[in-house]
């Protein structure tokens, strides 16, 4: 398994981890006291505010970013691009996504947008490496 493939697995799991972060504020509380509602998890998440709402938004964005990254990896491998370059871009994407989640939860909007752009750039660059 290449480093880029490991990064793809991490990118697939990251939105799940971010969803867990969003839900973590409701763990240990009863549903009637505002705790996490596994019967209606999306409705419960939609009512959250602050960092939990931002973590949920970061989760949604993680799913949105994943197809472009995966497609970029597939194209790069199809073109038999230099593995070191593919690995570096994949690591850059994952690093950007991790930073993105942290910045989103911390409510650092401008820096978050810059990091999002870097992650998108890494994904797009995968389409053009040889």
C-alpha positions, 0 to 999 in steps of 0.5 A: 500500500502506498503512502497516497493510498493510506492518505486516501483511507485517512481522508475517508475516515476523517469526516467520521471522526469529525462527526464524532467530535460534533456529537461528543458534546452530547455524550453522557447527557440524557436525550431529554437534557439535550444529549445526543439523540441517536433516534434523530441524529441529523436533526440533533446536529442541526440544532447544535451551536458553536464549536459543535455546529462548526465541527458538523459543518467541517464533517459535511465539507470533508465528504464534499472534498473527498471525491475530488481528492480520490479522483485526483489520486486515481488519475495520478495512478492511471498516468503512472505519476511519480509516486513520491510526488503523488505521496507528497500531494496526498500528504499535503491534502490530509494535512490541509484537511486536519488543519481545516477541521481544527481551524473550523472548530476554533472559528478561524474563518479566514485562515480556514478558507486559505487552508481549504484552498491549499487542500483543493490545490493539492487535489487538483494538482494530482490530475496534472502530475506525471 
